[in-house]
């Protein structure tokens, strides 16, 4: 029990983080849209608007499925993690409940390219990876975690390390365009939410005046 606890405490991790702040803004606007749409559905139910109540259950199921898909899309990066110590490296996909482990002593070559970290059992670049740690999994790899792992690799005299980039993928200047796209999507979603907000106000006003 003590040995297992000590090993867990000495393990380092490579985690993933959200792509950028604009993506978080986009998620917030999507949640606002869902909230307004849910309020409209409740209003239809409570006000008993004729001709629409029959669609309440299908609408709720439909939006529940979309909501679940959105949550997975925005937060699936939390389901992927790499843990390692001086003996082994394990990449885990909690979403599919799968993991793969390679012993550090078996690694002879590490290739770091724009896709991720490729660990091989020989110096032959054409050999299949013993373990692959992707840089992108619903988010981007944590830069500090990746740097710590890279330093661990180059400190090992038995591992030849080849890094084909200067700036960690996901942190280059071109990724500013991704941030701009998410910002534009957030604005579009917010504009769409304005229509729903107007509908909420209209239904509330009509109910207060006994028009429905």
Residue pairs with C-beta under 8 A, 6 or more apart in sequence:
7 85
10 85
11 83
11 84
11 85
12 83
12 84
12 85
12 145
12 148
12 149
12 152
13 81
13 82
13 83
13 84
13 145
14 81
14 82
14 83
14 84
14 133
14 141
14 142
14 145
14 146
14 149
15 81
15 141
15 142
15 145
16 77
16 78
16 80
16 81
16 137
16 138
16 139
16 140
16 141
16 142
17 77
17 139
17 140
17 141
17 142
18 24
18 74
18 77
18 139
19 139
19 140
19 170
19 175
19 178
19 179
19 182
20 175
20 178
20 179
20 182
21 179
22 179
22 180
22 181
22 182
22 183
22 186
23 74
23 179
23 182
25 182
25 183
25 186
26 182
26 183
26 185
26 186
26 189
27 70
27 74
28 186
29 186
29 189
29 190
29 193
30 70
30 189
32 189
32 190
32 193
33 189
33 192
33 193
33 196
34 63
34 66
34 67
34 70
36 193
36 196
36 197
36 199
36 200
37 63
37 196
38 63
39 200
40 196
40 199
40 200
40 203
41 56
41 59
41 60
41 63
43 49
43 200
43 203
43 204
43 207
44 52
44 53
44 56
44 203
45 53
45 56
47 203
47 207
47 212
49 203
49 212
72 95
73 138
74 138
75 138
76 95
76 137
76 138
76 139
77 137
77 138
77 139
79 93
79 94
79 95
79 138
80 91
80 92
80 93
80 94
80 95
80 134
80 137
80 138
81 91
81 92
81 94
82 89
82 90
82 91
82 92
82 133
82 149
83 89
83 90
83 92
84 90
84 104
84 149
84 152
86 104
87 103
87 104
87 105
88 101
88 102
88 103
88 104
89 101
89 102
89 104
89 107
89 119
89 131
89 133
90 99
90 100
90 101
91 99
91 100
91 101
91 131
91 132
91 133
92 98
92 99
93 99
100 131
101 131
102 119
102 121
102 130
102 131
104 156
105 158
106 121
106 130
107 119
107 120
107 121
107 130
107 156
107 158
107 159
108 120
108 121
108 122
108 123
108 158
108 159
108 160
109 119
109 120
109 121
109 122
109 123
109 124
109 125
109 127
109 159
109 160
109 162
110 117
110 118
110 119
110 120
110 153
110 159
110 160
110 161
110 162
111 117
111 118
111 120
111 125
111 162
111 164
112 118
112 150
112 161
112 162
112 163
112 164
112 165
113 164
113 165
114 135
114 164
114 165
114 169
115 134
115 135
115 136
115 169
116 132
116 133
116 134
116 135
116 136
116 141
117 132
117 133
117 135
117 146
117 149
118 129
118 132
119 129
119 130
119 131
119 132
119 133
120 127
120 128
120 129
120 130
121 127
121 130
123 160
133 141
133 149
134 141
135 141
135 146
135 168
135 169
135 170
136 169
136 170
140 169
140 170
140 171
141 168
141 170
143 168
143 171
146 168
147 168
150 161
150 163
153 159
153 161
154 161
203 212
206 212
